[in-house]
Amino acid sequence: MSRFIANARMYAVTPEAEAAWRALIEAIVAEAGLDFDYLAYPAPQPLEVLWRRGDLGAVQMCGYPIALGLADVVPIAAPIPAAPWAGGRPVYRSDLIVRRDAPFRTLEDTFGGRAGWTVEHSHSGFNAFRHHLLGYRSLDRPALYGSMAGNLVTARRILDSVLDGTIDIGPLDAYWHDLIAHHRPDLTAGIRVLASTDLAPIPAFVAAPSLPAAAVDRLKHAFAAAATRPWFAAPAATLRLTGFAPVTHADFATTLAWDRAAKAAGYPFPA
């Protein structure tokens, strides 16, 4: 079998976190009787380029581009965050954050101000935010914000932009938020969550179609069994995980439904 790669860029919030992801993925891949090369792929390199590679073995990918078919991939398994809001399921949400010292008390207080989003193919940084705002729009108020900073690319830049006042509010992947608050509490001390979106399927590990089906099946079993293995506890504590759940394309239908609802309402961008 040709060489395949693994990567955990989406939730490698610090070098310590990436090291834990690498150790965990390597243990899972070994359990499946496979051997992948871990590829470092730091920001701001475009994730869509990574996802379109033909040698993906176990690479984290957002569920929105999975549902949109941005790249031809085979979903394998998704992480289950240890956060209470996950309820033991492979789900996440977006935290809509503001500066801790900002005067806003409700989401409506931010309307007319400045907001931001990451990239158009991001669920947590674009699709979930747009879906949440959809309920506040009306014929009399088709645009909610005075200005919108788009293409901020990463969750870290959303965080930094809120902290430095470039934007008043922005969407932050709640699992990413949980991880960065755990590893770098100094970065999150200056923000607070004003509201959170509904839950949706969390980004999953995917493979390229060229990975043999038998290997995909072994990986699904290895991810699902990981929480029962003695090597799981240490990296899981670092990554605030309780385990993994096997997933298929059908599991990401929610993200596509939210996309269609926004576009049907004439709301292609958060605004």
KEZA-791274 format. One record per residue (C-alpha): residue number from 1; residue in three letters; y, x, z. Coordinates in steps of 0.1 Angstrom, whole numbers, padded with zeros to 4 digits. Example, Ala and Ser with C-alpha at 12.3 -4.5 7.8 and 13.67 -1.06 7.14 Angstrom:
BEGIN
<marvex i="1" aa="ALA" y="-0045" x="0123" z="0078"/>
<marvex i="2" aa="SER" y="-0011" x="0137" z="0071"/>
//
This chain:
BEGIN
<marvex i="1" aa="MET" y="0000" x="0000" z="0000"/>
<marvex i="2" aa="SER" y="0035" x="0012" z="-0008"/>
<marvex i="3" aa="ARG" y="0059" x="0022" z="0020"/>
<marvex i="4" aa="PHE" y="0079" x="-0006" z="0036"/>
<marvex i="5" aa="ILE" y="0109" x="-0005" z="0059"/>
<marvex i="6" aa="ALA" y="0119" x="-0021" z="0092"/>
<marvex i="7" aa="ASN" y="0154" x="-0028" z="0104"/>
<marvex i="8" aa="ALA" y="0172" x="-0046" z="0132"/>
<marvex i="9" aa="ARG" y="0209" x="-0041" z="0122"/>
<marvex i="10" aa="MET" y="0219" x="-0077" z="0131"/>
<marvex i="11" aa="TYR" y="0213" x="-0073" z="0168"/>
<marvex i="12" aa="ALA" y="0215" x="-0035" z="0172"/>
<marvex i="13" aa="VAL" y="0247" x="-0040" z="0193"/>
<marvex i="14" aa="THR" y="0246" x="-0004" z="0208"/>
<marvex i="15" aa="PRO" y="0225" x="0027" z="0202"/>
<marvex i="16" aa="GLU" y="0204" x="0018" z="0233"/>
<marvex i="17" aa="ALA" y="0197" x="-0017" z="0218"/>
<marvex i="18" aa="GLU" y="0187" x="-0002" z="0185"/>
<marvex i="19" aa="ALA" y="0164" x="0022" z="0201"/>
<marvex i="20" aa="ALA" y="0147" x="-0007" z="0219"/>
<marvex i="21" aa="TRP" y="0144" x="-0027" z="0187"/>
<marvex i="22" aa="ARG" y="0129" x="0003" z="0170"/>
<marvex i="23" aa="ALA" y="0103" x="0008" z="0198"/>
<marvex i="24" aa="LEU" y="0094" x="-0029" z="0198"/>
<marvex i="25" aa="ILE" y="0091" x="-0032" z="0160"/>
<marvex i="26" aa="GLU" y="0070" x="-0001" z="0158"/>
<marvex i="27" aa="ALA" y="0046" x="-0014" z="0185"/>
<marvex i="28" aa="ILE" y="0043" x="-0048" z="0167"/>
<marvex i="29" aa="VAL" y="0038" x="-0032" z="0133"/>
<marvex i="30" aa="ALA" y="0011" x="-0009" z="0148"/>
<marvex i="31" aa="GLU" y="-0006" x="-0039" z="0164"/>
<marvex i="32" aa="ALA" y="-0007" x="-0054" z="0129"/>
<marvex i="33" aa="GLY" y="-0024" x="-0023" z="0116"/>
<marvex i="34" aa="LEU" y="0006" x="-0013" z="0095"/>
<marvex i="35" aa="ASP" y="0031" x="0016" z="0093"/>
<marvex i="36" aa="PHE" y="0067" x="0010" z="0083"/>
<marvex i="37" aa="ASP" y="0096" x="0034" z="0081"/>
<marvex i="38" aa="TYR" y="0125" x="0024" z="0104"/>
<marvex i="39" aa="LEU" y="0157" x="0025" z="0083"/>
<marvex i="40" aa="ALA" y="0191" x="0028" z="0101"/>
<marvex i="41" aa="TYR" y="0216" x="0007" z="0082"/>
<marvex i="42" aa="PRO" y="0248" x="0006" z="0103"/>
<marvex i="43" aa="ALA" y="0279" x="-0016" z="0096"/>
<marvex i="44" aa="PRO" y="0299" x="-0020" z="0075"/>
<marvex i="45" aa="GLN" y="0272" x="-0015" z="0049"/>
<marvex i="46" aa="PRO" y="0266" x="-0050" z="0033"/>
<marvex i="47" aa="LEU" y="0235" x="-0068" z="0046"/>
<marvex i="48" aa="GLU" y="0230" x="-0087" z="0014"/>
<marvex i="49" aa="VAL" y="0222" x="-0054" z="-0003"/>
<marvex i="50" aa="LEU" y="0196" x="-0046" z="0023"/>
<marvex i="51" aa="TRP" y="0181" x="-0080" z="0021"/>
<marvex i="52" aa="ARG" y="0176" x="-0077" z="-0017"/>
<marvex i="53" aa="ARG" y="0155" x="-0045" z="-0014"/>
<marvex i="54" aa="GLY" y="0120" x="-0047" z="-0027"/>
<marvex i="55" aa="ASP" y="0105" x="-0028" z="0002"/>
<marvex i="56" aa="LEU" y="0113" x="-0050" z="0032"/>
<marvex i="57" aa="GLY" y="0085" x="-0050" z="0058"/>
<marvex i="58" aa="ALA" y="0102" x="-0064" z="0089"/>
<marvex i="59" aa="VAL" y="0139" x="-0067" z="0086"/>
<marvex i="60" aa="GLN" y="0162" x="-0091" z="0104"/>
<marvex i="61" aa="MET" y="0179" x="-0117" z="0082"/>
<marvex i="62" aa="CYS" y="0202" x="-0146" z="0089"/>
<marvex i="63" aa="GLY" y="0187" x="-0180" z="0084"/>
<marvex i="64" aa="TYR" y="0215" x="-0193" z="0063"/>
<marvex i="65" aa="PRO" y="0209" x="-0169" z="0034"/>
<marvex i="66" aa="ILE" y="0172" x="-0175" z="0038"/>
<marvex i="67" aa="ALA" y="0178" x="-0212" z="0033"/>
<marvex i="68" aa="LEU" y="0203" x="-0205" z="0004"/>
<marvex i="69" aa="GLY" y="0178" x="-0182" z="-0013"/>
<marvex i="70" aa="LEU" y="0203" x="-0153" z="-0013"/>
<marvex i="71" aa="ALA" y="0173" x="-0130" z="-0015"/>
<marvex i="72" aa="ASP" y="0137" x="-0136" z="-0023"/>
<marvex i="73" aa="VAL" y="0120" x="-0130" z="0011"/>
<marvex i="74" aa="VAL" y="0091" x="-0142" z="0032"/>
<marvex i="75" aa="PRO" y="0100" x="-0152" z="0068"/>
<marvex i="76" aa="ILE" y="0077" x="-0138" z="0094"/>
<marvex i="77" aa="ALA" y="0089" x="-0144" z="0130"/>
<marvex i="78" aa="ALA" y="0121" x="-0150" z="0150"/>
<marvex i="79" aa="PRO" y="0132" x="-0138" z="0184"/>
<marvex i="80" aa="ILE" y="0133" x="-0161" z="0214"/>
<marvex i="81" aa="PRO" y="0164" x="-0152" z="0235"/>
<marvex i="82" aa="ALA" y="0161" x="-0151" z="0272"/>
<marvex i="83" aa="ALA" y="0194" x="-0171" z="0275"/>
<marvex i="84" aa="PRO" y="0191" x="-0205" z="0292"/>
<marvex i="85" aa="TRP" y="0206" x="-0223" z="0262"/>
<marvex i="86" aa="ALA" y="0177" x="-0212" z="0240"/>
<marvex i="87" aa="GLY" y="0152" x="-0232" z="0261"/>
<marvex i="88" aa="GLY" y="0123" x="-0209" z="0252"/>
<marvex i="89" aa="ARG" y="0128" x="-0216" z="0214"/>
<marvex i="90" aa="PRO" y="0138" x="-0193" z="0185"/>
<marvex i="91" aa="VAL" y="0174" x="-0208" z="0183"/>
<marvex i="92" aa="TYR" y="0209" x="-0197" z="0188"/>
<marvex i="93" aa="ARG" y="0245" x="-0210" z="0186"/>
<marvex i="94" aa="SER" y="0280" x="-0197" z="0180"/>
<marvex i="95" aa="ASP" y="0304" x="-0192" z="0209"/>
<marvex i="96" aa="LEU" y="0339" x="-0200" z="0199"/>
<marvex i="97" aa="ILE" y="0358" x="-0173" z="0218"/>
<marvex i="98" aa="VAL" y="0395" x="-0168" z="0229"/>
<marvex i="99" aa="ARG" y="0412" x="-0143" z="0250"/>
<marvex i="100" aa="ARG" y="0407" x="-0148" z="0287"/>
<marvex i="101" aa="ASP" y="0445" x="-0150" z="0293"/>
<marvex i="102" aa="ALA" y="0451" x="-0174" z="0264"/>
<marvex i="103" aa="PRO" y="0467" x="-0207" z="0273"/>
<marvex i="104" aa="PHE" y="0440" x="-0228" z="0255"/>
<marvex i="105" aa="ARG" y="0419" x="-0252" z="0275"/>
<marvex i="106" aa="THR" y="0402" x="-0272" z="0247"/>
<marvex i="107" aa="LEU" y="0393" x="-0264" z="0211"/>
<marvex i="108" aa="GLU" y="0420" x="-0288" z="0200"/>
<marvex i="109" aa="ASP" y="0446" x="-0266" z="0217"/>
<marvex i="110" aa="THR" y="0438" x="-0239" z="0192"/>
<marvex i="111" aa="PHE" y="0445" x="-0261" z="0161"/>
<marvex i="112" aa="GLY" y="0475" x="-0249" z="0142"/>
<marvex i="113" aa="GLY" y="0469" x="-0213" z="0153"/>
<marvex i="114" aa="ARG" y="0450" x="-0185" z="0138"/>
<marvex i="115" aa="ALA" y="0412" x="-0184" z="0134"/>
<marvex i="116" aa="GLY" y="0387" x="-0161" z="0116"/>
<marvex i="117" aa="TRP" y="0352" x="-0159" z="0101"/>
<marvex i="118" aa="THR" y="0329" x="-0131" z="0091"/>
<marvex i="119" aa="VAL" y="0312" x="-0136" z="0057"/>
<marvex i="120" aa="GLU" y="0304" x="-0167" z="0036"/>
<marvex i="121" aa="HIS" y="0266" x="-0161" z="0040"/>
<marvex i="122" aa="SER" y="0267" x="-0159" z="0078"/>
<marvex i="123" aa="HIS" y="0255" x="-0189" z="0098"/>
<marvex i="124" aa="SER" y="0269" x="-0179" z="0131"/>
<marvex i="125" aa="GLY" y="0302" x="-0165" z="0117"/>
<marvex i="126" aa="PHE" y="0309" x="-0192" z="0090"/>
<marvex i="127" aa="ASN" y="0285" x="-0221" z="0085"/>
<marvex i="128" aa="ALA" y="0281" x="-0231" z="0122"/>
<marvex i="129" aa="PHE" y="0319" x="-0228" z="0128"/>
<marvex i="130" aa="ARG" y="0326" x="-0249" z="0097"/>
<marvex i="131" aa="HIS" y="0301" x="-0275" z="0108"/>
<marvex i="132" aa="HIS" y="0316" x="-0277" z="0143"/>
<marvex i="133" aa="LEU" y="0351" x="-0281" z="0129"/>
<marvex i="134" aa="LEU" y="0340" x="-0308" z="0105"/>
<marvex i="135" aa="GLY" y="0340" x="-0334" z="0132"/>
<marvex i="136" aa="TYR" y="0377" x="-0328" z="0140"/>
<marvex i="137" aa="ARG" y="0390" x="-0332" z="0104"/>
<marvex i="138" aa="SER" y="0405" x="-0364" z="0091"/>
<marvex i="139" aa="LEU" y="0425" x="-0376" z="0062"/>
<marvex i="140" aa="ASP" y="0457" x="-0370" z="0082"/>
<marvex i="141" aa="ARG" y="0445" x="-0336" z="0093"/>
<marvex i="142" aa="PRO" y="0424" x="-0319" z="0065"/>
<marvex i="143" aa="ALA" y="0433" x="-0284" z="0077"/>
<marvex i="144" aa="LEU" y="0430" x="-0276" z="0114"/>
<marvex i="145" aa="TYR" y="0444" x="-0241" z="0115"/>
<marvex i="146" aa="GLY" y="0477" x="-0226" z="0104"/>
<marvex i="147" aa="SER" y="0460" x="-0195" z="0090"/>
<marvex i="148" aa="MET" y="0424" x="-0183" z="0086"/>
<marvex i="149" aa="ALA" y="0414" x="-0147" z="0085"/>
<marvex i="150" aa="GLY" y="0382" x="-0145" z="0063"/>
<marvex i="151" aa="ASN" y="0358" x="-0117" z="0055"/>
<marvex i="152" aa="LEU" y="0360" x="-0100" z="0089"/>
<marvex i="153" aa="VAL" y="0323" x="-0091" z="0082"/>
<marvex i="154" aa="THR" y="0309" x="-0084" z="0117"/>
<marvex i="155" aa="ALA" y="0307" x="-0101" z="0150"/>
<marvex i="156" aa="ARG" y="0323" x="-0070" z="0166"/>
<marvex i="157" aa="ARG" y="0353" x="-0074" z="0144"/>
<marvex i="158" aa="ILE" y="0356" x="-0111" z="0155"/>
<marvex i="159" aa="LEU" y="0355" x="-0099" z="0191"/>
<marvex i="160" aa="ASP" y="0381" x="-0071" z="0185"/>
<marvex i="161" aa="SER" y="0404" x="-0095" z="0165"/>
<marvex i="162" aa="VAL" y="0405" x="-0120" z="0194"/>
<marvex i="163" aa="LEU" y="0411" x="-0092" z="0219"/>
<marvex i="164" aa="ASP" y="0440" x="-0077" z="0199"/>
<marvex i="165" aa="GLY" y="0456" x="-0110" z="0191"/>
<marvex i="166" aa="THR" y="0450" x="-0109" z="0153"/>
<marvex i="167" aa="ILE" y="0433" x="-0143" z="0156"/>
<marvex i="168" aa="ASP" y="0434" x="-0169" z="0184"/>
<marvex i="169" aa="ILE" y="0398" x="-0180" z="0181"/>
<marvex i="170" aa="GLY" y="0366" x="-0169" z="0163"/>
<marvex i="171" aa="PRO" y="0329" x="-0176" z="0162"/>
<marvex i="172" aa="LEU" y="0306" x="-0152" z="0180"/>
<marvex i="173" aa="ASP" y="0268" x="-0153" z="0176"/>
<marvex i="174" aa="ALA" y="0257" x="-0163" z="0211"/>
<marvex i="175" aa="TYR" y="0227" x="-0140" z="0212"/>
<marvex i="176" aa="TRP" y="0248" x="-0111" z="0200"/>
<marvex i="177" aa="HIS" y="0274" x="-0121" z="0226"/>
<marvex i="178" aa="ASP" y="0247" x="-0121" z="0253"/>
<marvex i="179" aa="LEU" y="0235" x="-0087" z="0242"/>
<marvex i="180" aa="ILE" y="0270" x="-0071" z="0240"/>
<marvex i="181" aa="ALA" y="0279" x="-0086" z="0274"/>
<marvex i="182" aa="HIS" y="0248" x="-0070" z="0289"/>
<marvex i="183" aa="HIS" y="0253" x="-0036" z="0273"/>
<marvex i="184" aa="ARG" y="0291" x="-0034" z="0271"/>
<marvex i="185" aa="PRO" y="0306" x="-0058" z="0297"/>
<marvex i="186" aa="ASP" y="0339" x="-0039" z="0293"/>
<marvex i="187" aa="LEU" y="0342" x="-0054" z="0258"/>
<marvex i="188" aa="THR" y="0336" x="-0090" z="0268"/>
<marvex i="189" aa="ALA" y="0356" x="-0090" z="0301"/>
<marvex i="190" aa="GLY" y="0388" x="-0100" z="0282"/>
<marvex i="191" aa="ILE" y="0373" x="-0131" z="0264"/>
<marvex i="192" aa="ARG" y="0360" x="-0165" z="0274"/>
<marvex i="193" aa="VAL" y="0341" x="-0192" z="0256"/>
<marvex i="194" aa="LEU" y="0361" x="-0223" z="0247"/>
<marvex i="195" aa="ALA" y="0333" x="-0242" z="0231"/>
<marvex i="196" aa="SER" y="0299" x="-0236" z="0215"/>
<marvex i="197" aa="THR" y="0283" x="-0251" z="0184"/>
<marvex i="198" aa="ASP" y="0250" x="-0270" z="0182"/>
<marvex i="199" aa="LEU" y="0218" x="-0250" z="0182"/>
<marvex i="200" aa="ALA" y="0203" x="-0238" z="0150"/>
<marvex i="201" aa="PRO" y="0174" x="-0215" z="0139"/>
<marvex i="202" aa="ILE" y="0181" x="-0179" z="0149"/>
<marvex i="203" aa="PRO" y="0179" x="-0150" z="0124"/>
<marvex i="204" aa="ALA" y="0143" x="-0139" z="0116"/>
<marvex i="205" aa="PHE" y="0123" x="-0109" z="0106"/>
<marvex i="206" aa="VAL" y="0115" x="-0111" z="0069"/>
<marvex i="207" aa="ALA" y="0094" x="-0092" z="0043"/>
<marvex i="208" aa="ALA" y="0097" x="-0088" z="0006"/>
<marvex i="209" aa="PRO" y="0072" x="-0108" z="-0015"/>
<marvex i="210" aa="SER" y="0056" x="-0075" z="-0024"/>
<marvex i="211" aa="LEU" y="0042" x="-0072" z="0011"/>
<marvex i="212" aa="PRO" y="0006" x="-0084" z="0008"/>
<marvex i="213" aa="ALA" y="-0001" x="-0119" z="0023"/>
<marvex i="214" aa="ALA" y="-0027" x="-0105" z="0046"/>
<marvex i="215" aa="ALA" y="-0002" x="-0080" z="0060"/>
<marvex i="216" aa="VAL" y="0023" x="-0109" z="0065"/>
<marvex i="217" aa="ASP" y="-0003" x="-0129" z="0084"/>
<marvex i="218" aa="ARG" y="-0012" x="-0099" z="0106"/>
<marvex i="219" aa="LEU" y="0025" x="-0094" z="0114"/>
<marvex i="220" aa="LYS" y="0030" x="-0131" z="0123"/>
<marvex i="221" aa="HIS" y="0001" x="-0128" z="0148"/>
<marvex i="222" aa="ALA" y="0014" x="-0095" z="0162"/>
<marvex i="223" aa="PHE" y="0049" x="-0108" z="0167"/>
<marvex i="224" aa="ALA" y="0036" x="-0140" z="0184"/>
<marvex i="225" aa="ALA" y="0013" x="-0120" z="0207"/>
<marvex i="226" aa="ALA" y="0039" x="-0093" z="0216"/>
<marvex i="227" aa="ALA" y="0050" x="-0110" z="0248"/>
<marvex i="228" aa="THR" y="0015" x="-0106" z="0262"/>
<marvex i="229" aa="ARG" y="0013" x="-0068" z="0256"/>
<marvex i="230" aa="PRO" y="0021" x="-0042" z="0283"/>
<marvex i="231" aa="TRP" y="0046" x="-0024" z="0260"/>
<marvex i="232" aa="PHE" y="0067" x="-0055" z="0256"/>
<marvex i="233" aa="ALA" y="0085" x="-0058" z="0290"/>
<marvex i="234" aa="ALA" y="0107" x="-0027" z="0288"/>
<marvex i="235" aa="PRO" y="0123" x="-0033" z="0254"/>
<marvex i="236" aa="ALA" y="0124" x="-0070" z="0260"/>
<marvex i="237" aa="ALA" y="0145" x="-0065" z="0291"/>
<marvex i="238" aa="THR" y="0169" x="-0043" z="0271"/>
<marvex i="239" aa="LEU" y="0170" x="-0069" z="0243"/>
<marvex i="240" aa="ARG" y="0171" x="-0100" z="0266"/>
<marvex i="241" aa="LEU" y="0140" x="-0115" z="0248"/>
<marvex i="242" aa="THR" y="0111" x="-0136" z="0260"/>
<marvex i="243" aa="GLY" y="0091" x="-0133" z="0228"/>
<marvex i="244" aa="PHE" y="0088" x="-0143" z="0191"/>
<marvex i="245" aa="ALA" y="0078" x="-0173" z="0172"/>
<marvex i="246" aa="PRO" y="0063" x="-0174" z="0137"/>
<marvex i="247" aa="VAL" y="0086" x="-0191" z="0111"/>
<marvex i="248" aa="THR" y="0086" x="-0203" z="0075"/>
<marvex i="249" aa="HIS" y="0113" x="-0213" z="0051"/>
<marvex i="250" aa="ALA" y="0111" x="-0249" z="0063"/>
<marvex i="251" aa="ASP" y="0123" x="-0238" z="0098"/>
<marvex i="252" aa="PHE" y="0158" x="-0231" z="0083"/>
<marvex i="253" aa="ALA" y="0165" x="-0265" z="0069"/>
<marvex i="254" aa="THR" y="0191" x="-0272" z="0095"/>
<marvex i="255" aa="THR" y="0214" x="-0245" z="0082"/>
<marvex i="256" aa="LEU" y="0212" x="-0258" z="0046"/>
<marvex i="257" aa="ALA" y="0218" x="-0294" z="0058"/>
<marvex i="258" aa="TRP" y="0250" x="-0282" z="0075"/>
<marvex i="259" aa="ASP" y="0261" x="-0264" z="0044"/>
<marvex i="260" aa="ARG" y="0256" x="-0295" z="0022"/>
<marvex i="261" aa="ALA" y="0274" x="-0318" z="0047"/>
<marvex i="262" aa="ALA" y="0305" x="-0296" z="0047"/>
<marvex i="263" aa="LYS" y="0306" x="-0293" z="0009"/>
<marvex i="264" aa="ALA" y="0300" x="-0330" z="0005"/>
<marvex i="265" aa="ALA" y="0330" x="-0336" z="0027"/>
<marvex i="266" aa="GLY" y="0352" x="-0313" z="0005"/>
<marvex i="267" aa="TYR" y="0352" x="-0286" z="0032"/>
<marvex i="268" aa="PRO" y="0339" x="-0254" z="0016"/>
<marvex i="269" aa="PHE" y="0356" x="-0231" z="0041"/>
<marvex i="270" aa="PRO" y="0366" x="-0234" z="0078"/>
<marvex i="271" aa="ALA" y="0403" x="-0242" z="0079"/>
//
